[in-house]
Amino acid sequence: MAIKKIVVMLLLVFQFAPVFSEVKGGVSLVVLGVAQDAGYPQLNCYKPHCQAGWDDVKNRKYATSLGVVDHEANQKFLFEATPDIREQMYHLHKQASDDRFKLGGVFLTHGHMGHYTGLMHMGREAAGTKNVPVYVMPRFKQYLKNNGPWSQLVSLNNIKLMDLQHQQAVKLSKHLSVTPFTVPHRDEFTETVGYHIKGPNKTAMFIPDIDKWQKWDKDIIEEIKKVDYALLDATFFANNEIPNRDMSEIPHPFVTESMILFKDLPAEEKNKIIFIHFNHTNPLINLSSLAASEVFHNGYSTAFRGMKLDL
């Protein structure tokens, strides 16, 4: 078993090394976190699948977030303000120093805890930032303006809310644009969007949360064909992953379902797919797991913190 795990890790390293080597210019995307909203390990979880995270800090995983660095414009952008924003902004700083790269904005997908609550660190009690652009859809804008403590960030000008509209591109520089698009999800407080992130050479699609691919008014297979990288919701690996809980109340595309749906794609299309946003119960949280090996051997990838994509 130990030998098999080593082989899997070597295959993963070999798989990513040619594509995700450090980018010196242009636009680059870096993965800052891969876990579901609550990170890994989760509160009150002391079962074997969580224990590795408690026993060794190196095994802990941050909530899903991306950084995008525009090397020519000397700007960087954050996708999702997670509860792990302190560590993630430091990691982004190590990739693109604050001395050179200005934080040009934060793009949020929706109002669930792992995707926006890190904004609190921009407030009076913490960093006390000044007019950080935060890009949000209309309902999300009203939610932040009208509900504390987020409303204080707005009134004290710690953040500046920037309007997004479905399928309307935001041009951030000569080489970088971002386009939001709505997806079906549990929209208790806000809309939910994914993003197309377009650099000078390539485009990434980022959908960390969606209910089921079949509920979307778009054909996910056709959408994958339009981009170079597809970072897709992989919250749960399979049904019945959470005992004693009705998983229909927290719908996501199971990875097993996605792999069946994508099975007839040619290899070059499968190679675009990078699974991300893993619940603490999802074996893909561990790159050396048999589940990760299965995903790899079926032609797909799993995201990891520090993964770099050249856009």
ChimeraX commands (.cxc) that place a marker at each C-alpha (Angstrom):
marker #1 position 0.00,0.00,0.00 radius 0.5
marker #1 position 2.81,2.43,0.89 radius 0.5
marker #1 position 4.49,1.79,-2.48 radius 0.5
marker #1 position 1.19,2.41,-4.28 radius 0.5
marker #1 position 0.77,5.76,-2.52 radius 0.5
marker #1 position 4.30,6.80,-3.49 radius 0.5
marker #1 position 3.63,5.86,-7.11 radius 0.5
marker #1 position 0.41,7.89,-7.11 radius 0.5
marker #1 position 2.20,10.94,-5.67 radius 0.5
marker #1 position 4.98,10.69,-8.25 radius 0.5
marker #1 position 2.41,10.45,-11.03 radius 0.5
marker #1 position 0.64,13.54,-9.72 radius 0.5
marker #1 position 3.87,15.51,-9.49 radius 0.5
marker #1 position 4.85,14.41,-13.01 radius 0.5
marker #1 position 1.39,15.32,-14.28 radius 0.5
marker #1 position 1.46,18.88,-12.97 radius 0.5
marker #1 position 5.12,19.84,-13.27 radius 0.5
marker #1 position 5.22,20.71,-16.98 radius 0.5
marker #1 position 2.01,22.77,-16.89 radius 0.5
marker #1 position 2.14,24.50,-13.53 radius 0.5
marker #1 position 5.76,25.67,-13.37 radius 0.5
marker #1 position 6.30,29.20,-12.08 radius 0.5
marker #1 position 5.20,31.96,-14.43 radius 0.5
marker #1 position 7.51,34.97,-14.74 radius 0.5
marker #1 position 5.25,37.13,-16.88 radius 0.5
marker #1 position 1.76,37.38,-18.33 radius 0.5
marker #1 position -1.14,36.32,-16.13 radius 0.5
marker #1 position -0.99,33.42,-13.71 radius 0.5
marker #1 position -3.58,31.73,-11.51 radius 0.5
marker #1 position -2.57,30.12,-8.22 radius 0.5
marker #1 position -4.76,27.85,-6.10 radius 0.5
marker #1 position -4.84,29.14,-2.51 radius 0.5
marker #1 position -7.22,26.57,-1.03 radius 0.5
marker #1 position -9.14,23.45,-2.02 radius 0.5
marker #1 position -11.48,22.56,0.86 radius 0.5
marker #1 position -15.20,23.11,1.30 radius 0.5
marker #1 position -16.31,26.21,3.25 radius 0.5
marker #1 position -15.35,24.93,6.70 radius 0.5
marker #1 position -11.84,23.82,5.71 radius 0.5
marker #1 position -10.11,20.63,6.77 radius 0.5
marker #1 position -10.32,19.27,9.39 radius 0.5
marker #1 position -13.75,20.51,10.41 radius 0.5
marker #1 position -15.07,21.54,13.81 radius 0.5
marker #1 position -15.93,18.60,16.10 radius 0.5
marker #1 position -14.65,16.02,13.61 radius 0.5
marker #1 position -12.24,13.60,15.28 radius 0.5
marker #1 position -12.91,10.60,13.07 radius 0.5
marker #1 position -10.07,8.91,11.17 radius 0.5
marker #1 position -10.65,10.95,8.01 radius 0.5
marker #1 position -10.13,14.18,9.97 radius 0.5
marker #1 position -7.53,13.06,12.47 radius 0.5
marker #1 position -4.60,13.47,10.07 radius 0.5
marker #1 position -5.39,17.18,9.93 radius 0.5
marker #1 position -5.35,17.52,13.72 radius 0.5
marker #1 position -2.21,15.43,14.16 radius 0.5
marker #1 position -0.08,17.32,11.65 radius 0.5
marker #1 position -0.59,20.94,10.61 radius 0.5
marker #1 position 0.95,20.11,7.21 radius 0.5
marker #1 position -2.14,18.06,6.41 radius 0.5
marker #1 position -4.59,20.90,6.98 radius 0.5
marker #1 position -6.39,22.38,4.00 radius 0.5
marker #1 position -7.69,25.92,3.49 radius 0.5
marker #1 position -11.12,26.75,2.07 radius 0.5
marker #1 position -11.32,27.07,-1.70 radius 0.5
marker #1 position -9.80,30.26,-3.08 radius 0.5
marker #1 position -7.82,31.42,-6.11 radius 0.5
marker #1 position -5.32,34.18,-6.66 radius 0.5
marker #1 position -4.78,35.74,-10.08 radius 0.5
marker #1 position -1.62,37.74,-10.78 radius 0.5
marker #1 position -1.26,40.14,-13.70 radius 0.5
marker #1 position 2.51,40.51,-13.95 radius 0.5
marker #1 position 2.47,43.28,-16.56 radius 0.5
marker #1 position -0.14,45.44,-14.78 radius 0.5
marker #1 position 1.41,44.77,-11.34 radius 0.5
marker #1 position -1.96,43.74,-9.94 radius 0.5
marker #1 position -3.33,40.71,-8.15 radius 0.5
marker #1 position -6.89,39.57,-7.48 radius 0.5
marker #1 position -8.48,37.25,-4.96 radius 0.5
marker #1 position -11.36,34.92,-5.75 radius 0.5
marker #1 position -13.34,34.21,-2.55 radius 0.5
marker #1 position -12.75,35.79,0.85 radius 0.5
marker #1 position -12.59,32.64,2.97 radius 0.5
marker #1 position -12.22,32.13,6.73 radius 0.5
marker #1 position -8.56,31.33,5.88 radius 0.5
marker #1 position -7.94,34.69,4.18 radius 0.5
marker #1 position -5.02,35.64,6.43 radius 0.5
marker #1 position -2.92,32.64,5.46 radius 0.5
marker #1 position -4.09,32.78,1.84 radius 0.5
marker #1 position -3.21,36.44,1.40 radius 0.5
marker #1 position 0.23,35.70,2.86 radius 0.5
marker #1 position 0.69,32.85,0.38 radius 0.5
marker #1 position -0.38,35.19,-2.43 radius 0.5
marker #1 position 2.04,37.82,-1.10 radius 0.5
marker #1 position 4.85,35.27,-1.36 radius 0.5
marker #1 position 3.91,34.68,-4.99 radius 0.5
marker #1 position 3.29,38.35,-5.81 radius 0.5
marker #1 position 4.69,40.74,-3.20 radius 0.5
marker #1 position 2.54,43.58,-1.89 radius 0.5
marker #1 position 5.51,45.87,-2.56 radius 0.5
marker #1 position 4.96,45.45,-6.28 radius 0.5
marker #1 position 1.50,43.98,-6.83 radius 0.5
marker #1 position -1.53,45.98,-5.72 radius 0.5
marker #1 position -4.64,44.08,-4.63 radius 0.5
marker #1 position -6.92,45.08,-7.47 radius 0.5
marker #1 position -10.03,43.45,-6.05 radius 0.5
marker #1 position -11.85,40.50,-4.55 radius 0.5
marker #1 position -14.39,38.48,-6.57 radius 0.5
marker #1 position -17.06,36.63,-4.58 radius 0.5
marker #1 position -19.22,33.78,-5.83 radius 0.5
marker #1 position -22.00,33.66,-3.20 radius 0.5
marker #1 position -23.06,34.18,0.40 radius 0.5
marker #1 position -22.10,30.90,2.06 radius 0.5
marker #1 position -19.64,31.01,4.94 radius 0.5
marker #1 position -16.54,29.80,3.12 radius 0.5
marker #1 position -16.81,32.32,0.32 radius 0.5
marker #1 position -17.18,35.77,1.87 radius 0.5
marker #1 position -16.75,35.79,5.68 radius 0.5
marker #1 position -13.03,36.51,5.37 radius 0.5
marker #1 position -14.06,40.08,4.57 radius 0.5
marker #1 position -14.19,40.59,8.35 radius 0.5
marker #1 position -10.39,40.78,8.36 radius 0.5
marker #1 position -10.59,43.98,6.32 radius 0.5
marker #1 position -12.51,45.79,9.05 radius 0.5
marker #1 position -11.75,48.19,11.88 radius 0.5
marker #1 position -10.80,45.40,14.28 radius 0.5
marker #1 position -8.27,43.98,11.84 radius 0.5
marker #1 position -6.44,45.28,8.75 radius 0.5
marker #1 position -8.58,48.41,8.38 radius 0.5
marker #1 position -8.23,48.40,4.60 radius 0.5
marker #1 position -9.19,51.33,2.40 radius 0.5
marker #1 position -11.63,50.92,-0.49 radius 0.5
marker #1 position -10.68,47.39,-1.50 radius 0.5
marker #1 position -12.84,46.67,-4.58 radius 0.5
marker #1 position -15.21,43.77,-3.85 radius 0.5
marker #1 position -17.02,42.51,-6.94 radius 0.5
marker #1 position -20.54,41.20,-6.29 radius 0.5
marker #1 position -23.86,40.54,-7.97 radius 0.5
marker #1 position -26.92,42.76,-7.20 radius 0.5
marker #1 position -28.48,40.69,-4.38 radius 0.5
marker #1 position -25.09,40.16,-2.80 radius 0.5
marker #1 position -24.44,43.91,-2.92 radius 0.5
marker #1 position -27.66,44.63,-1.04 radius 0.5
marker #1 position -26.93,41.88,1.47 radius 0.5
marker #1 position -23.54,43.36,2.34 radius 0.5
marker #1 position -24.88,46.92,2.46 radius 0.5
marker #1 position -27.86,46.12,4.68 radius 0.5
marker #1 position -26.61,43.49,7.13 radius 0.5
marker #1 position -24.04,43.86,9.88 radius 0.5
marker #1 position -21.20,43.43,10.39 radius 0.5
marker #1 position -20.63,43.67,6.63 radius 0.5
marker #1 position -22.46,46.99,6.36 radius 0.5
marker #1 position -19.80,48.58,8.57 radius 0.5
marker #1 position -17.12,47.58,6.08 radius 0.5
marker #1 position -19.07,49.55,3.49 radius 0.5
marker #1 position -19.85,52.58,5.66 radius 0.5
marker #1 position -16.24,52.88,6.86 radius 0.5
marker #1 position -14.94,52.46,3.30 radius 0.5
marker #1 position -12.91,49.39,4.15 radius 0.5
marker #1 position -14.38,47.85,0.99 radius 0.5
marker #1 position -15.88,49.35,-2.14 radius 0.5
marker #1 position -18.68,47.31,-3.69 radius 0.5
marker #1 position -18.31,46.83,-7.43 radius 0.5
marker #1 position -21.27,45.81,-9.58 radius 0.5
marker #1 position -21.33,42.55,-11.47 radius 0.5
marker #1 position -23.94,41.41,-13.97 radius 0.5
marker #1 position -24.60,37.98,-15.44 radius 0.5
marker #1 position -22.45,37.36,-18.53 radius 0.5
marker #1 position -21.02,40.90,-18.55 radius 0.5
marker #1 position -17.23,40.95,-18.69 radius 0.5
marker #1 position -15.16,43.13,-16.38 radius 0.5
marker #1 position -11.96,44.22,-18.10 radius 0.5
marker #1 position -9.28,44.53,-15.42 radius 0.5
marker #1 position -6.31,45.24,-17.67 radius 0.5
marker #1 position -5.13,44.87,-21.24 radius 0.5
marker #1 position -4.53,41.16,-20.62 radius 0.5
marker #1 position -7.13,40.17,-18.03 radius 0.5
marker #1 position -10.92,40.08,-17.91 radius 0.5
marker #1 position -13.43,38.31,-15.68 radius 0.5
marker #1 position -16.98,37.32,-16.60 radius 0.5
marker #1 position -19.52,36.12,-14.01 radius 0.5
marker #1 position -22.35,33.73,-14.83 radius 0.5
marker #1 position -25.15,32.54,-12.57 radius 0.5
marker #1 position -25.48,28.89,-11.56 radius 0.5
marker #1 position -28.21,27.11,-9.56 radius 0.5
marker #1 position -27.35,26.76,-5.89 radius 0.5
marker #1 position -28.92,27.30,-2.47 radius 0.5
marker #1 position -29.36,31.06,-2.81 radius 0.5
marker #1 position -30.67,31.86,0.66 radius 0.5
marker #1 position -29.03,35.30,0.82 radius 0.5
marker #1 position -27.38,35.97,-2.54 radius 0.5
marker #1 position -27.04,34.79,-6.10 radius 0.5
marker #1 position -24.41,32.18,-6.93 radius 0.5
marker #1 position -22.01,32.67,-9.80 radius 0.5
marker #1 position -19.09,30.99,-11.46 radius 0.5
marker #1 position -16.40,32.89,-13.33 radius 0.5
marker #1 position -14.57,32.84,-16.63 radius 0.5
marker #1 position -11.08,34.23,-16.02 radius 0.5
marker #1 position -9.50,35.20,-19.33 radius 0.5
marker #1 position -5.79,35.91,-19.65 radius 0.5
marker #1 position -3.80,36.80,-22.78 radius 0.5
marker #1 position -3.51,33.18,-23.88 radius 0.5
marker #1 position -5.91,30.96,-21.95 radius 0.5
marker #1 position -9.20,30.95,-20.05 radius 0.5
marker #1 position -10.14,29.25,-16.79 radius 0.5
marker #1 position -13.67,28.44,-15.65 radius 0.5
marker #1 position -14.25,28.42,-11.88 radius 0.5
marker #1 position -17.42,26.81,-10.46 radius 0.5
marker #1 position -16.82,25.90,-6.81 radius 0.5
marker #1 position -20.52,25.43,-6.00 radius 0.5
marker #1 position -23.48,24.24,-8.06 radius 0.5
marker #1 position -26.44,22.04,-7.16 radius 0.5
marker #1 position -26.29,19.54,-10.04 radius 0.5
marker #1 position -25.00,19.89,-13.58 radius 0.5
marker #1 position -28.44,18.89,-14.92 radius 0.5
marker #1 position -30.10,21.84,-13.13 radius 0.5
marker #1 position -27.99,24.39,-14.98 radius 0.5
marker #1 position -29.40,25.96,-18.16 radius 0.5
marker #1 position -26.00,25.40,-19.76 radius 0.5
marker #1 position -24.47,22.11,-20.95 radius 0.5
marker #1 position -21.38,21.66,-18.78 radius 0.5
marker #1 position -19.72,19.51,-21.46 radius 0.5
marker #1 position -20.09,22.31,-24.04 radius 0.5
marker #1 position -18.84,24.85,-21.49 radius 0.5
marker #1 position -15.71,22.78,-20.82 radius 0.5
marker #1 position -14.94,22.79,-24.54 radius 0.5
marker #1 position -14.84,26.61,-24.53 radius 0.5
marker #1 position -12.06,26.95,-21.92 radius 0.5
marker #1 position -8.54,25.73,-21.24 radius 0.5
marker #1 position -9.03,24.89,-17.56 radius 0.5
marker #1 position -12.23,23.93,-15.72 radius 0.5
marker #1 position -12.04,24.08,-11.91 radius 0.5
marker #1 position -15.25,22.32,-10.93 radius 0.5
marker #1 position -17.31,21.58,-7.82 radius 0.5
marker #1 position -16.21,18.32,-6.21 radius 0.5
marker #1 position -17.65,18.83,-2.72 radius 0.5
marker #1 position -18.61,15.17,-2.30 radius 0.5
marker #1 position -17.03,12.15,-3.91 radius 0.5
marker #1 position -20.09,9.89,-3.71 radius 0.5
marker #1 position -23.60,9.59,-2.28 radius 0.5
marker #1 position -24.05,8.60,1.38 radius 0.5
marker #1 position -20.71,10.22,2.20 radius 0.5
marker #1 position -22.17,11.94,5.26 radius 0.5
marker #1 position -23.87,9.40,7.55 radius 0.5
marker #1 position -27.20,10.28,9.15 radius 0.5
marker #1 position -27.74,13.28,6.88 radius 0.5
marker #1 position -30.04,13.73,3.90 radius 0.5
marker #1 position -27.59,14.75,1.19 radius 0.5
marker #1 position -30.42,15.91,-1.07 radius 0.5
marker #1 position -30.60,18.94,1.24 radius 0.5
marker #1 position -27.04,19.89,0.27 radius 0.5
marker #1 position -26.96,19.01,-3.44 radius 0.5
marker #1 position -23.68,19.03,-5.34 radius 0.5
marker #1 position -22.48,16.98,-8.31 radius 0.5
marker #1 position -20.83,13.90,-6.82 radius 0.5
marker #1 position -17.42,13.30,-8.36 radius 0.5
marker #1 position -18.60,9.81,-9.29 radius 0.5
marker #1 position -21.52,11.40,-11.20 radius 0.5
marker #1 position -19.26,13.90,-12.92 radius 0.5
marker #1 position -16.83,11.22,-14.05 radius 0.5
marker #1 position -19.71,9.24,-15.56 radius 0.5
marker #1 position -21.05,12.37,-17.27 radius 0.5
marker #1 position -17.61,13.22,-18.69 radius 0.5
marker #1 position -16.49,9.69,-19.52 radius 0.5
marker #1 position -16.90,10.01,-23.29 radius 0.5
marker #1 position -14.94,13.26,-23.55 radius 0.5
marker #1 position -11.67,12.96,-25.48 radius 0.5
marker #1 position -8.49,12.98,-23.42 radius 0.5
marker #1 position -7.67,16.60,-24.24 radius 0.5
marker #1 position -11.02,17.72,-22.79 radius 0.5
marker #1 position -10.74,15.53,-19.68 radius 0.5
marker #1 position -7.30,17.01,-19.07 radius 0.5
marker #1 position -8.90,20.42,-18.61 radius 0.5
marker #1 position -10.96,19.29,-15.63 radius 0.5
marker #1 position -9.57,20.06,-12.19 radius 0.5
marker #1 position -11.77,19.01,-9.26 radius 0.5
marker #1 position -11.85,21.41,-6.30 radius 0.5
marker #1 position -13.88,22.35,-3.15 radius 0.5
marker #1 position -13.59,19.10,-1.18 radius 0.5
marker #1 position -15.66,18.41,1.93 radius 0.5
marker #1 position -13.72,16.97,4.88 radius 0.5
marker #1 position -15.39,13.62,4.15 radius 0.5
marker #1 position -14.20,13.58,0.53 radius 0.5
marker #1 position -11.19,11.27,0.06 radius 0.5
marker #1 position -9.87,13.63,-2.64 radius 0.5
marker #1 position -8.77,15.91,0.20 radius 0.5
marker #1 position -5.82,13.50,0.35 radius 0.5
marker #1 position -3.82,13.47,-2.91 radius 0.5
marker #1 position -2.39,10.04,-2.10 radius 0.5
marker #1 position -5.80,8.42,-1.63 radius 0.5
marker #1 position -7.12,5.65,-3.86 radius 0.5
marker #1 position -9.92,8.02,-4.91 radius 0.5
marker #1 position -7.35,10.55,-6.15 radius 0.5
marker #1 position -5.63,7.75,-8.03 radius 0.5
marker #1 position -8.95,6.81,-9.64 radius 0.5
marker #1 position -9.58,10.40,-10.71 radius 0.5
marker #1 position -6.08,10.66,-12.16 radius 0.5
marker #1 position -6.30,7.39,-14.07 radius 0.5
marker #1 position -9.64,8.48,-15.57 radius 0.5
marker #1 position -7.91,11.51,-17.06 radius 0.5
marker #1 position -8.85,14.25,-14.59 radius 0.5
marker #1 position -6.92,16.28,-12.01 radius 0.5
marker #1 position -7.44,17.32,-8.40 radius 0.5
marker #1 position -6.50,20.80,-7.22 radius 0.5
marker #1 position -3.90,21.36,-4.55 radius 0.5
marker #1 position -2.70,24.48,-2.76 radius 0.5
marker #1 position 0.11,26.07,-4.75 radius 0.5
marker #1 position -1.03,24.73,-8.13 radius 0.5
marker #1 position -0.25,27.33,-10.81 radius 0.5
marker #1 position -1.95,27.81,-14.17 radius 0.5
marker #1 position -0.55,30.00,-16.94 radius 0.5
marker #1 position -3.32,32.12,-18.46 radius 0.5
marker link #1:1,2 radius 0.2
marker link #1:2,3 radius 0.2
marker link #1:3,4 radius 0.2
marker link #1:4,5 radius 0.2
marker link #1:5,6 radius 0.2
marker link #1:6,7 radius 0.2
marker link #1:7,8 radius 0.2
marker link #1:8,9 radius 0.2
marker link #1:9,10 radius 0.2
marker link #1:10,11 radius 0.2
marker link #1:11,12 radius 0.2
marker link #1:12,13 radius 0.2
marker link #1:13,14 radius 0.2
marker link #1:14,15 radius 0.2
marker link #1:15,16 radius 0.2
marker link #1:16,17 radius 0.2
marker link #1:17,18 radius 0.2
marker link #1:18,19 radius 0.2
marker link #1:19,20 radius 0.2
marker link #1:20,21 radius 0.2
marker link #1:21,22 radius 0.2
marker link #1:22,23 radius 0.2
marker link #1:23,24 radius 0.2
marker link #1:24,25 radius 0.2
marker link #1:25,26 radius 0.2
marker link #1:26,27 radius 0.2
marker link #1:27,28 radius 0.2
marker link #1:28,29 radius 0.2
marker link #1:29,30 radius 0.2
marker link #1:30,31 radius 0.2
marker link #1:31,32 radius 0.2
marker link #1:32,33 radius 0.2
marker link #1:33,34 radius 0.2
marker link #1:34,35 radius 0.2
marker link #1:35,36 radius 0.2
marker link #1:36,37 radius 0.2
marker link #1:37,38 radius 0.2
marker link #1:38,39 radius 0.2
marker link #1:39,40 radius 0.2
marker link #1:40,41 radius 0.2
marker link #1:41,42 radius 0.2
marker link #1:42,43 radius 0.2
marker link #1:43,44 radius 0.2
marker link #1:44,45 radius 0.2
marker link #1:45,46 radius 0.2
marker link #1:46,47 radius 0.2
marker link #1:47,48 radius 0.2
marker link #1:48,49 radius 0.2
marker link #1:49,50 radius 0.2
marker link #1:50,51 radius 0.2
marker link #1:51,52 radius 0.2
marker link #1:52,53 radius 0.2
marker link #1:53,54 radius 0.2
marker link #1:54,55 radius 0.2
marker link #1:55,56 radius 0.2
marker link #1:56,57 radius 0.2
marker link #1:57,58 radius 0.2
marker link #1:58,59 radius 0.2
marker link #1:59,60 radius 0.2
marker link #1:60,61 radius 0.2
marker link #1:61,62 radius 0.2
marker link #1:62,63 radius 0.2
marker link #1:63,64 radius 0.2
marker link #1:64,65 radius 0.2
marker link #1:65,66 radius 0.2
marker link #1:66,67 radius 0.2
marker link #1:67,68 radius 0.2
marker link #1:68,69 radius 0.2
marker link #1:69,70 radius 0.2
marker link #1:70,71 radius 0.2
marker link #1:71,72 radius 0.2
marker link #1:72,73 radius 0.2
marker link #1:73,74 radius 0.2
marker link #1:74,75 radius 0.2
marker link #1:75,76 radius 0.2
marker link #1:76,77 radius 0.2
marker link #1:77,78 radius 0.2
marker link #1:78,79 radius 0.2
marker link #1:79,80 radius 0.2
marker link #1:80,81 radius 0.2
marker link #1:81,82 radius 0.2
marker link #1:82,83 radius 0.2
marker link #1:83,84 radius 0.2
marker link #1:84,85 radius 0.2
marker link #1:85,86 radius 0.2
marker link #1:86,87 radius 0.2
marker link #1:87,88 radius 0.2
marker link #1:88,89 radius 0.2
marker link #1:89,90 radius 0.2
marker link #1:90,91 radius 0.2
marker link #1:91,92 radius 0.2
marker link #1:92,93 radius 0.2
marker link #1:93,94 radius 0.2
marker link #1:94,95 radius 0.2
marker link #1:95,96 radius 0.2
marker link #1:96,97 radius 0.2
marker link #1:97,98 radius 0.2
marker link #1:98,99 radius 0.2
marker link #1:99,100 radius 0.2
marker link #1:100,101 radius 0.2
marker link #1:101,102 radius 0.2
marker link #1:102,103 radius 0.2
marker link #1:103,104 radius 0.2
marker link #1:104,105 radius 0.2
marker link #1:105,106 radius 0.2
marker link #1:106,107 radius 0.2
marker link #1:107,108 radius 0.2
marker link #1:108,109 radius 0.2
marker link #1:109,110 radius 0.2
marker link #1:110,111 radius 0.2
marker link #1:111,112 radius 0.2
marker link #1:112,113 radius 0.2
marker link #1:113,114 radius 0.2
marker link #1:114,115 radius 0.2
marker link #1:115,116 radius 0.2
marker link #1:116,117 radius 0.2
marker link #1:117,118 radius 0.2
marker link #1:118,119 radius 0.2
marker link #1:119,120 radius 0.2
marker link #1:120,121 radius 0.2
marker link #1:121,122 radius 0.2
marker link #1:122,123 radius 0.2
marker link #1:123,124 radius 0.2
marker link #1:124,125 radius 0.2
marker link #1:125,126 radius 0.2
marker link #1:126,127 radius 0.2
marker link #1:127,128 radius 0.2
marker link #1:128,129 radius 0.2
marker link #1:129,130 radius 0.2
marker link #1:130,131 radius 0.2
marker link #1:131,132 radius 0.2
marker link #1:132,133 radius 0.2
marker link #1:133,134 radius 0.2
marker link #1:134,135 radius 0.2
marker link #1:135,136 radius 0.2
marker link #1:136,137 radius 0.2
marker link #1:137,138 radius 0.2
marker link #1:138,139 radius 0.2
marker link #1:139,140 radius 0.2
marker link #1:140,141 radius 0.2
marker link #1:141,142 radius 0.2
marker link #1:142,143 radius 0.2
marker link #1:143,144 radius 0.2
marker link #1:144,145 radius 0.2
marker link #1:145,146 radius 0.2
marker link #1:146,147 radius 0.2
marker link #1:147,148 radius 0.2
marker link #1:148,149 radius 0.2
marker link #1:149,150 radius 0.2
marker link #1:150,151 radius 0.2
marker link #1:151,152 radius 0.2
marker link #1:152,153 radius 0.2
marker link #1:153,154 radius 0.2
marker link #1:154,155 radius 0.2
marker link #1:155,156 radius 0.2
marker link #1:156,157 radius 0.2
marker link #1:157,158 radius 0.2
marker link #1:158,159 radius 0.2
marker link #1:159,160 radius 0.2
marker link #1:160,161 radius 0.2
marker link #1:161,162 radius 0.2
marker link #1:162,163 radius 0.2
marker link #1:163,164 radius 0.2
marker link #1:164,165 radius 0.2
marker link #1:165,166 radius 0.2
marker link #1:166,167 radius 0.2
marker link #1:167,168 radius 0.2
marker link #1:168,169 radius 0.2
marker link #1:169,170 radius 0.2
marker link #1:170,171 radius 0.2
marker link #1:171,172 radius 0.2
marker link #1:172,173 radius 0.2
marker link #1:173,174 radius 0.2
marker link #1:174,175 radius 0.2
marker link #1:175,176 radius 0.2
marker link #1:176,177 radius 0.2
marker link #1:177,178 radius 0.2
marker link #1:178,179 radius 0.2
marker link #1:179,180 radius 0.2
marker link #1:180,181 radius 0.2
marker link #1:181,182 radius 0.2
marker link #1:182,183 radius 0.2
marker link #1:183,184 radius 0.2
marker link #1:184,185 radius 0.2
marker link #1:185,186 radius 0.2
marker link #1:186,187 radius 0.2
marker link #1:187,188 radius 0.2
marker link #1:188,189 radius 0.2
marker link #1:189,190 radius 0.2
marker link #1:190,191 radius 0.2
marker link #1:191,192 radius 0.2
marker link #1:192,193 radius 0.2
marker link #1:193,194 radius 0.2
marker link #1:194,195 radius 0.2
marker link #1:195,196 radius 0.2
marker link #1:196,197 radius 0.2
marker link #1:197,198 radius 0.2
marker link #1:198,199 radius 0.2
marker link #1:199,200 radius 0.2
marker link #1:200,201 radius 0.2
marker link #1:201,202 radius 0.2
marker link #1:202,203 radius 0.2
marker link #1:203,204 radius 0.2
marker link #1:204,205 radius 0.2
marker link #1:205,206 radius 0.2
marker link #1:206,207 radius 0.2
marker link #1:207,208 radius 0.2
marker link #1:208,209 radius 0.2
marker link #1:209,210 radius 0.2
marker link #1:210,211 radius 0.2
marker link #1:211,212 radius 0.2
marker link #1:212,213 radius 0.2
marker link #1:213,214 radius 0.2
marker link #1:214,215 radius 0.2
marker link #1:215,216 radius 0.2
marker link #1:216,217 radius 0.2
marker link #1:217,218 radius 0.2
marker link #1:218,219 radius 0.2
marker link #1:219,220 radius 0.2
marker link #1:220,221 radius 0.2
marker link #1:221,222 radius 0.2
marker link #1:222,223 radius 0.2
marker link #1:223,224 radius 0.2
marker link #1:224,225 radius 0.2
marker link #1:225,226 radius 0.2
marker link #1:226,227 radius 0.2
marker link #1:227,228 radius 0.2
marker link #1:228,229 radius 0.2
marker link #1:229,230 radius 0.2
marker link #1:230,231 radius 0.2
marker link #1:231,232 radius 0.2
marker link #1:232,233 radius 0.2
marker link #1:233,234 radius 0.2
marker link #1:234,235 radius 0.2
marker link #1:235,236 radius 0.2
marker link #1:236,237 radius 0.2
marker link #1:237,238 radius 0.2
marker link #1:238,239 radius 0.2
marker link #1:239,240 radius 0.2
marker link #1:240,241 radius 0.2
marker link #1:241,242 radius 0.2
marker link #1:242,243 radius 0.2
marker link #1:243,244 radius 0.2
marker link #1:244,245 radius 0.2
marker link #1:245,246 radius 0.2
marker link #1:246,247 radius 0.2
marker link #1:247,248 radius 0.2
marker link #1:248,249 radius 0.2
marker link #1:249,250 radius 0.2
marker link #1:250,251 radius 0.2
marker link #1:251,252 radius 0.2
marker link #1:252,253 radius 0.2
marker link #1:253,254 radius 0.2
marker link #1:254,255 radius 0.2
marker link #1:255,256 radius 0.2
marker link #1:256,257 radius 0.2
marker link #1:257,258 radius 0.2
marker link #1:258,259 radius 0.2
marker link #1:259,260 radius 0.2
marker link #1:260,261 radius 0.2
marker link #1:261,262 radius 0.2
marker link #1:262,263 radius 0.2
marker link #1:263,264 radius 0.2
marker link #1:264,265 radius 0.2
marker link #1:265,266 radius 0.2
marker link #1:266,267 radius 0.2
marker link #1:267,268 radius 0.2
marker link #1:268,269 radius 0.2
marker link #1:269,270 radius 0.2
marker link #1:270,271 radius 0.2
marker link #1:271,272 radius 0.2
marker link #1:272,273 radius 0.2
marker link #1:273,274 radius 0.2
marker link #1:274,275 radius 0.2
marker link #1:275,276 radius 0.2
marker link #1:276,277 radius 0.2
marker link #1:277,278 radius 0.2
marker link #1:278,279 radius 0.2
marker link #1:279,280 radius 0.2
marker link #1:280,281 radius 0.2
marker link #1:281,282 radius 0.2
marker link #1:282,283 radius 0.2
marker link #1:283,284 radius 0.2
marker link #1:284,285 radius 0.2
marker link #1:285,286 radius 0.2
marker link #1:286,287 radius 0.2
marker link #1:287,288 radius 0.2
marker link #1:288,289 radius 0.2
marker link #1:289,290 radius 0.2
marker link #1:290,291 radius 0.2
marker link #1:291,292 radius 0.2
marker link #1:292,293 radius 0.2
marker link #1:293,294 radius 0.2
marker link #1:294,295 radius 0.2
marker link #1:295,296 radius 0.2
marker link #1:296,297 radius 0.2
marker link #1:297,298 radius 0.2
marker link #1:298,299 radius 0.2
marker link #1:299,300 radius 0.2
marker link #1:300,301 radius 0.2
marker link #1:301,302 radius 0.2
marker link #1:302,303 radius 0.2
marker link #1:303,304 radius 0.2
marker link #1:304,305 radius 0.2
marker link #1:305,306 radius 0.2
marker link #1:306,307 radius 0.2
marker link #1:307,308 radius 0.2
marker link #1:308,309 radius 0.2
marker link #1:309,310 radius 0.2
marker link #1:310,311 radius 0.2
view
